[in-house]
Amino acid sequence: MRVDESLYLITDRHVCGGVAALLAQVTRALAGAPRGRVLVQLRDKDLDDDALVALGHELRACCTRAGARLVVNGRVEAARVIGADGVHLRDDDSMSVAAVRAALGAHAIVGASTHTPARAAEQARAGADVVTLGPVWPSASKPGVAAIGTAAITLAARAARVHALGGVDGVERARAAVRAGAVGVAVIRAVLAAADAARAAAELVAAVEDERGHA
């Protein structure tokens, strides 16, 4: 399943101040960005299954209204119950891309997180539809983890369609990521912690697509 969304928005209710605030920010972001240009990942991995599914149903409704697609981090059965479009695997996940696709069907989106160009290439060969690579820059979500830099994007882009993840805090870094070879950017705080989530999402999409147009 081809993933062309320029912005990959990853949820974290702690950044927003709770579930209600998270849903409000996601709704604003989807309203601000062009229709179909944002892919949403339900991450909030500290929630138990019931709470995650409940949040997932709310996000599914938000995404459906906005024409956006939704994937769930790591939990295949939750994704099925929610009616999500797919699953995103952690780099250390025991489940393979092929196993997720077998469980959810050929049309499911299967994403994968990676931290090196070599691993990005492996996941692309395995059939991952969206590969996130990072942290490209120092990231508040990964304190103490060394940034891999934009050169890693350039290497990974030889074999995989990658979304740059980690420290993408605004349009300048979004542009830099795309110039290095990324097809999009993945963010949490750049949108969810923004005073104007609609504007933040719109500007990130515009920056990515402007740079892709110049590629």
NUSE-198422 format. One record per residue: x, y, z of N, C-alpha, C, CB in turn; residue in one letter. Coordinates in steps of 0.001 Angstrom, whole numbers, padded with zeros to 6 digits, always signed. Glycine has a CB too. Layout:
N
XYZXYZXYZXYZA;...
//
This chain:
215
+000858-001185+000000+000000+000000+000000+000897+001239+000000-000972+000003+001239M;+000878+001997-001082+001774+003147-001182+001371+004234-000185+001771+003710-002616R;+002378+004778+000480+002159+005852+001432+002804+007115+000869+002737+005492+002843V;+001971+008067+000468+002459+009315-000113+002252+010511+000810+001772+009570-001435D;+001684+010290+001983+001442+011403+002894+002755+012105+003256+000733+010909+004165E;+002753+013409+003173+003959+014190+003451+004251+014297+004941+003826+015575+002861S;+003198+014242+005749+003338+014407+007196+002821+013162+007907+002580+015668+007687L;+003649+012627+008783+003293+011451+009585+003178+011955+011026+004377+010266+009444Y;+001955+012073+011507+001682+012635+012829+001518+011512+013842+000419+013527+012800L;+002410+011501+014833+002444+010441+015835+001858+010971+017141+003896+009920+016049I;+000955+010226+017737+000259+010731+018914+001054+010529+020203-001084+010059+019037T;+000860+011460+021122+001379+011373+022489+000519+012298+023338+002919+011766+022571D;-000425+011725+024058-001366+012543+024821-000667+013336+025919-002448+011667+025430R;+000506+012858+026374+001235+013564+027427+001730+014923+026944+002414+012720+027915H;+002042+015033+025672+002490+016298+025095+001365+017326+025131+002981+016093+023650V;+000128+016839+024956-001029+017735+024851-001697+018031+026182-002038+017146+023920C;-001533+017123+027143-002211+017302+028414-003422+016413+028585-002618+018713+028567G;-003461+015302+027869-004559+014357+028047-005237+013973+026753-005568+014925+028977G;-006138+013009+026857-006804+012461+025674-007649+013502+024956-007674+011282+026065V;-008449+014264+025710-009329+015245+025066-008519+016285+024305-010222+015933+026109A;-007422+016740+024908-006575+017728+024244-005887+017133+023025-005535+018276+025215A;-005491+015875+023121-004885+015193+021974-005857+015134+020800-004442+013771+022364L;-007082+014717+021076-008075+014625+020002-008343+015989+019378-009382+014029+020532L;-008356+017008+020206-008583+018362+019683-007435+018800+018792-008763+019361+020832A;-006201+018527+019201-005052+018922+018396-004982+018146+017082-003769+018720+019186Q;-005259+016858+017134-005262+016066+015894-006347+016576+014950-005482+014559+016202V;-007515+016863+015491-008611+017384+014669-008207+018701+014004-009881+017587+015526T;-007575+019578+014771-007133+020862+014210-006076+020651+013128-006575+021771+015322R;-005131+019764+013398-004071+019515+012424-004628+018977+011112-003053+018539+012993A;-005553+018036+011211-006137+017454+009999-006978+018473+009248-006989+016235+010349L;-007612+019381+009967-008399+020422+009312-007500+021422+008594-009277+021146+010332A;-006300+021653+009138-005411+022642+008553-004654+022152+007342-004450+023099+009565G;-004309+020880+007328-003520+020330+006229-004422+019954+005055-002720+019104+006701A;-003873+019943+003849-004664+019482+002707-005162+018058+002930-003837+019556+001416P;-006332+017783+002457-006961+016479+002662-006080+015353+002096-008358+016450+002003R;-005890+014329+002911-005142+013167+002466-003637+013302+002533-005520+012854+001099G;-003118+014374+003144-001671+014587+003175-001053+014254+004534-001358+016022+002814R;-001883+013800+005489-001379+013449+006817-001749+012001+007133-001949+014411+007901V;-000771+011233+007557-000977+009892+008086-000823+009978+009595+000028+008855+007460L;-001769+009409+010333-001755+009478+011792-001383+008116+012368-003129+009943+012336V;-000461+008131+013326-000126+006906+014057-000577+007034+015504+001395+006617+013987Q;-001414+006108+015945-001794+006008+017355-000660+005288+018083-003172+005248+017538L;+000106+006066+018859+001277+005511+019530+000954+005234+020995+002483+006471+019412R;+000783+006224+021811+000400+006112+023225+000502+004698+023788-001000+006602+023400D;+001711+004146+023726+001904+002722+024002+001829+002365+025482+003225+002285+023462K;+001726+003379+026366+001575+003084+027785+000126+002805+028172+002110+004231+028606D;-000809+002967+027243-002215+002661+027520-002462+001159+027470-003130+003379+026517L;-003371+000676+028305-003755-000727+028186-004634-000904+026951-004494-001213+029464D;-004927-002142+026608-005630-002419+025354-006985-001728+025281-005815-003911+025182D;-007746-001794+026372-009087-001199+026342-009022+000312+026140-009840-001519+027636D;-008123+000966+026858-007996+002426+026729-007472+002807+025353-007067+002986+027817A;-006538+002014+024840-006003+002297+023506-007084+002163+022445-004835+001361+023185L;-007898+001126+022557-008984+000930+021588-009992+002068+021680-009687-000424+021824V;-010320+002482+022883-011269+003591+023042-010739+004859+022387-011554+003850+024531A;-009459+005180+022620-008852+006328+021968-008798+006119+020462-007450+006582+022522L;-008497+004896+020064-008418+004586+018640-009724+004811+017902-007988+003171+018455G;-010840+004470+018520-012142+004703+017883-012374+006200+017683-013286+004091+018734H;-011982+007003+018664-012130+008454+018535-011241+008985+017411-011785+009155+019868E;-009997+008517+017363-009092+008956+016306-009556+008479+014938-007682+008455+016579L;-010106+007265+014901-010625+006746+013631-011708+007666+013088-011179+005316+013808R;-012575+008134+013963-013642+009044+013534-013066+010367+013035-014626+009299+014689A;-012064+010900+013759-011410+012148+013325-010788+011980+011951-010332+012581+014339C;-010087+010881+011769-009401+010640+010496-010387+010426+009359-008478+009433+010612C;-011443+009700+009623-012438+009452+008579-013052+010759+008108-013535+008504+009087T;-013392+011644+009039-013972+012935+008655-013009+013756+007803-014366+013728+009900R;-011712+013608+008064-010719+014430+007374-010117+013740+006147-009616+014803+008333A;-010523+012509+005888-009950+011782+004754-008513+011350+005000-010011+012635+003512G;-008168+011113+006271-006811+010700+006633-006795+009221+007001-006272+011553+007805A;-005618+008629+006890-005460+007234+007259-004818+007125+008642-004615+006489+006209R;-005136+006013+009325-004714+005791+010705-004033+004438+010839-005913+005881+011661L;-002868+004420+011490-002213+003163+011833-001999+003125+013344-000859+003005+011069V;-001794+001928+013865-001615+001721+015299-000216+001181+015549-002690+000753+015868V;+000441+001708+016554+001785+001266+016882+001767-000109+017538+002465+002275+017797N;+002246-001096+016812+002574-002385+017387+001479-003384+017678+003237-002155+018570G;+000234-002963+017832-000820-003872+018315-001783-004222+017178-001599-003231+019498R;-001588-005395+016643-002355-005824+015475-003825-006005+015814-001789-007123+014916V;-004125-006653+016922-005524-006903+017259-006258-005597+017556-005622-007850+018461E;-005596-004675+018225-006212-003373+018473-006497-002667+017157-005307-002501+019363A;-005569-002741+016228-005775-002114+014920-006988-002702+014224-004534-002281+014039A;-007160-004015+014343-008300-004676+013715-009625-004217+014347-008157-006203+013832R;-009645-004150+015669-010868-003749+016371-011219-002293+016073-010707-003952+017885V;-010215-001453+016022-010441-000029+015750-010894+000204+014314-009169+000772+016027I;-010499-000691+013414-010746-000469+011998-009692+000435+011380-012123+000126+011794G;-008475+000373+011949-007364+001191+011456-006914+000683+010094-006180+001178+012457A;-006131+001512+009437-005639+001174+008099-004384+000318+008134-005363+002434+007318D;-003815+000129+009322-002618-000692+009387-001929-000597+010729-001665-000300+008303G;-000679-001061+010750+000121-001152+011972+001525-000647+011681+000159-002613+012514V;+002101+000024+012662+003498+000448+012569+004309-000354+013570+003648+001981+012828H;+005380-000991+013087+006209-001842+013926+007409-001084+014482+006677-003053+013139L;+007716-001330+015746+008954-000824+016320+010144-001572+015726+008939-000958+017859R;+011333-000982+015821+012509-001627+015239+012820-002955+015921+013716-000703+015333D;+012462-003058+017205+012746-004289+017944+011530-005202+018054+013250-003954+019328D;+010500-004938+017254+009271-005730+017339+009532-007162+016884+008149-005093+016489D;+008940-008114+017585+009141-009523+017220+008326-009922+015993+008773-010424+018392S;+007322-009148+015659+006469-009465+014516+007069-008866+013244+005025-008937+014741M;+007002-009605+012150+007568-009141+010895+006542-008382+010065+008114-010311+010103S;+007032-007659+009078+006143-006978+008137+005211-007990+007471+006961-006210+007069V;+005755-009115+007054+004951-010138+006386+003865-010687+007303+005842-011274+005899A;+004177-010875+008576+003196-011417+009510+002048-010439+009730+003860-011753+010844A;+002366-009145+009808+001308-008146+009966+000419-008127+008738+001905-006751+010214V;+001031-008179+007566+000234-008143+006342-000650-009388+006231+001150-008028+005108R;-000124-010522+006663-000925-011742+006645-002104-011636+007602-000064-012951+007003A;-001894-010963+008731-002950-010841+009732-004018-009838+009339-002359-010449+011054A;-003604-008749+008676-004546-007659+008398-005000-007584+006940-003921-006354+008780L;-004323-008303+006072-004741-008301+004674-003804-007517+003775-006123-007741+004557G;-003911-007775+002505-002980-007206+001531-003059-005697+001432-003232-007797+000187A;-004213-005123+001777-004382-003682+001616-003996-002890+002863-005809-003378+001253H;-003550-003577+003897-003157-002890+005126-001847-002136+004931-003025-003891+006281A;-001726-000984+005575-000452-000276+005646+000391-000942+006722-000655+001249+005947I;+001635-001233+006392+002574-001747+007384+003781-000816+007409+003001-003226+007062V;+003992-000186+008552+005119+000722+008715+006173+000111+009611+004658+002058+009282G;+007368+000702+009579+008461+000201+010403+009355+001343+010827+009271-000861+009654A;+009728+001337+012098+010712+002296+012610+012110+001729+012425+010450+002624+014108S;+013048+002570+012017+014427+002137+011838+015359+003222+012358+014723+001821+010348T;+016596+002811+012654+017576+003748+013202+018857+003811+012374+017912+003364+014624H;+018947+002965+011358+020127+002976+010497+019689+002831+009042+021116+001841+010891T;+020483+003329+008105+020154+003141+006689+020049+001673+006295+021192+003818+005827P;+020911+000835+006863+020881-000586+006520+019562-001222+006942+022054-001321+007178A;+019096-000870+008129+017830-001426+008609+016659-000886+007801+017633-001109+010096R;+016739+000365+007389+015691+000931+006537+015589+000144+005232+015974+002425+006243A;+016738-000191+004662+016747-000972+003421+016152-002363+003644+018180-001093+002872A;+016479-002968+004787+015931-004299+005100+014411-004255+005183+016516-004828+006425E;+013878-003269+005883+012428-003181+006051+011732-002843+004735+012081-002133+007107Q;+012383-002045+003907+011811-001769+002588+011764-003042+001747+012626-000680+001862A;+012831-003815+001781+012844-005087+001045+011795-006048+001581+014228-005736+001123R;+011524-005969+002881+010522-006844+003498+009103-006426+003148+010693-006853+005006A;+008959-005242+002547+007640-004799+002104+007001-003712+002930+006742-005935+002077G;+007760-003068+003827+007183-001981+004620+006733-000847+003697+008206-001457+005667A;+005552-000324+003975+004982+000747+003150+005489+002119+003557+003470+000721+003232D;+005819+002287+004822+006347+003553+005324+007458+003220+006320+005213+004434+005994V;+008609+003834+006119+009765+003591+006977+010162+004914+007626+010961+002976+006167V;+010140+004953+008950+010616+006137+009650+012058+005907+010069+009724+006461+010879T;+012894+006918+009864+014319+006813+010164+014695+007933+011115+015180+006871+008868L;+015343+007559+012226+015739+008608+013146+016345+008053+014423+014557+009472+013478G;+016654+008936+015379+016407+010382+015341+017415+011117+014459+016447+010955+016751P;+016906+011884+013517+017778+012627+012618+018461+013760+013372+016984+013177+011420V;+017699+014445+014215+018227+015492+015092+017931+015081+016540+017594+016906+014752W;+018596+015704+017514+018276+015391+018915+016779+015548+019174+019079+016302+019873P;+016214+014593+019902+014764+014556+020077+014383+014447+021541+014167+013396+019300S;+013400+015236+021946+012894+015153+023315+012241+013811+023588+011902+016273+023581A;+011785+013143+022549+011145+011832+022723+012162+010724+022943+010287+011502+021513S;+013417+010984+022571+014479+009986+022723+015683+010630+023428+014899+009401+021328K;+015505+011052+024671+016608+011715+025375+017817+010792+025519+016146+012188+026758P;+018975+011333+025244+020189+010537+025379+020536+009691+024179+020068+009666+026543G;+019662+009644+023178+019935+008870+021967+020617+009780+020947+018619+008256+021378V;+021739+009345+020424+022508+010168+019499+021759+010375+018191+023865+009534+019228A;+021801+011599+017695+021189+011905+016405+022037+011311+015281+021030+013439+016219A;+021384+010842+014223+022104+010189+013130+022417+011136+011984+021304+009024+012612I;+021760+012296+011931+022078+013296+010931+021438+013058+009577+023533+013368+010766G;+021456+014091+008749+020801+014007+007437+021544+013116+006463+020661+015381+006843T;+022841+012876+006690+023573+011975+005792+022979+010571+005823+025062+011925+006175A;+022440+010184+006970+021809+008866+007067+020560+008787+006188+021445+008554+008528A;+019836+009897+006075+018679+009918+005186+019116+009672+003754+017930+011254+005295I;+020176+010350+003337+020661+010204+001966+021041+008761+001665+021858+011120+001725T;+021711+008118+002611+022074+006711+002420+020837+005823+002357+022997+006241+003547L;+019914+006043+003290+018717+005201+003344+017849+005378+002108+017905+005516+004592A;+017799+006594+001585+016924+006890+000452+017327+006169-000823+016905+008365+000199A;+018518+005605-000850+018941+004815-002016+018130+003536-002151+020426+004474-001916R;+017584+003057-001012+016882+001771-001031+015488+001822-000445+017675+000757-000292A;+015111+002942+000178+013824+002992+000883+013219+004383+000776+013994+002598+002366A;+011891+004426+000822+011172+005690+000938+011041+005986+002429+009756+005631+000226R;+011776+006986+002913+011833+007205+004350+011171+008521+004743+013275+007186+004824V;+010576+008493+005929+010097+009697+006599+011076+010012+007725+008629+009514+007146H;+011615+011204+007716+012579+011611+008732+011881+011818+010068+013311+012894+008306A;+012453+011257+011118+011851+011290+012450+012884+011771+013457+011305+009894+012851L;+012444+012592+014397+013314+012992+015487+013869+014382+015314+014432+012027+015625G;+013369+015312+016126+013887+016666+016099+013424+017507+014935+015337+016621+016093G;+012425+017040+014209+011873+017844+013110+010938+018865+013762+011106+016940+012024V;+011509+020007+014120+010785+020968+014948+010160+022115+014164+011704+021526+015975D;+010235+022061+012850+009638+023130+012051+009981+022981+010589+010093+024485+012549G;+009640+023996+009817+009743+023881+008361+011188+023811+007878+009048+025049+007702V;+012127+024458+008552+013513+024430+008063+014089+023022+008119+014391+025386+008882E;+013845+022320+009211+014331+020944+009288+013530+020023+008373+014264+020438+010729R;+012259+020294+008186+011477+019508+007225+012071+019647+005827+009993+019955+007227A;+012403+020874+005459+013014+021102+004150+014378+020395+004048+013176+022618+003893R;+015166+020485+005100+016477+019843+005090+016360+018328+004936+017237+020179+006370A;+015364+017749+005596+015157+016303+005497+014811+015888+004077+014054+015858+006451A;+013938+016640+003444+013544+016304+002073+014701+016532+001109+012324+017137+001641V;+015461+017592+001303+016630+017813+000446+017620+016653+000570+017322+019145+000810R;+017674+016035+001747+018574+014900+001954+018040+013612+001341+018813+014695+003434A;+016749+013590+001000+016199+012404+000351+014934+011841+000950+017197+011365+000353G;+014470+012396+002081+013230+011909+002695+012027+012271+001828+013060+012493+004115A;+011001+011423+001879+009762+011718+001154+008759+012443+002044+009141+010426+000613V;+009055+012507+003337+008165+013174+004273+008812+013253+005635+006822+012451+004361G;+008087+013812+006585+008604+013928+007948+007591+013374+008934+008939+015394+008288V;+008113+012833+010027+007281+012303+011105+007509+013147+012345+007598+010801+011386A;+006433+013592+012971+006560+014520+014102+005580+014172+015214+006330+015964+013638V;+005909+014657+016399+004989+014646+017534+004781+016093+017984+005539+013754+018713I;+005789+016635+018652+005656+017954+019278+005487+019105+018291+006849+018218+020125R;+006076+018993+017122+005999+020095+016161+004561+020450+015826+006749+019739+014888A;+003657+019496+015975+002234+019745+015743+001447+019696+017047+001670+018725+014750V;+001634+018647+017826+000793+018454+019008+001042+019482+020097+001012+017084+019566L;+002255+020044+020157+002554+021074+021148+002447+022477+020573+003937+020861+021714A;+002019+022591+019338+001942+023902+018688+000754+024704+019202+001843+023740+017168A;+000949+026009+019278-000159+026888+019670-001259+026866+018621+000339+028326+019882A;-000884+026654+017376-001840+026566+016268-001522+025309+015469-001784+027846+015355D;-002139+024198+015852-001846+022910+015231-002213+022894+013759-002580+021804+015951A;-003283+023567+013394-003697+023607+011994-002617+024264+011142-005032+024363+011844A;-002120+025391+011615-001079+026100+010869+000213+025290+010829-000818+027477+011492R;+000592+024692+011952+001825+023906+012010+001784+022751+011017+002054+023372+013428A;+000662+022031+010979+000538+020911+010045+000558+021391+008603-000744+020131+010316A;-000169+022450+008333-000214+022979+006970+001157+023424+006494-001187+024140+006887A;+001909+024092+007369+003231+024589+006986+004221+023452+006761+003766+025534+008051E;+004150+022406+007570+005036+021266+007374+004728+020557+006055+004911+020286+008547L;+003458+020334+005776+003082+019704+004499+003557+020562+003330+001545+019492+004420V;+003331+021859+003396+003732+022750+002315+005246+022741+002110+003254+024168+002600A;+006003+022725+003210+007462+022707+003100+007948+021429+002438+008103+022857+004477A;+007405+020290+002886+007791+019018+002293+007470+018976+000807+007097+017872+003008V;+006274+019383+000471+005843+019263-000924+006533+020284-001826+004333+019430-001021E;+006871+021433-001267+007645+022414-002039+009027+021852-002352+007769+023756-001264D;+009685+021272-001361+011002+020703-001608+010932+019487-002528+011657+020321-000295E;+009917+018680-002375+009771+017530-003282+009555+018000-004713+008598+016631-002839R;+008867+019113-004865+008649+019656-006207+009912+020148-006852+007661+020767-006159G;+010896+020511-005998+012167+020999-006531+013177+019887-006714+012740+022056-005622H;+012827+018672-006248+013788+017569-006314+014018+017126-007761+013297+016380-005468A;
//
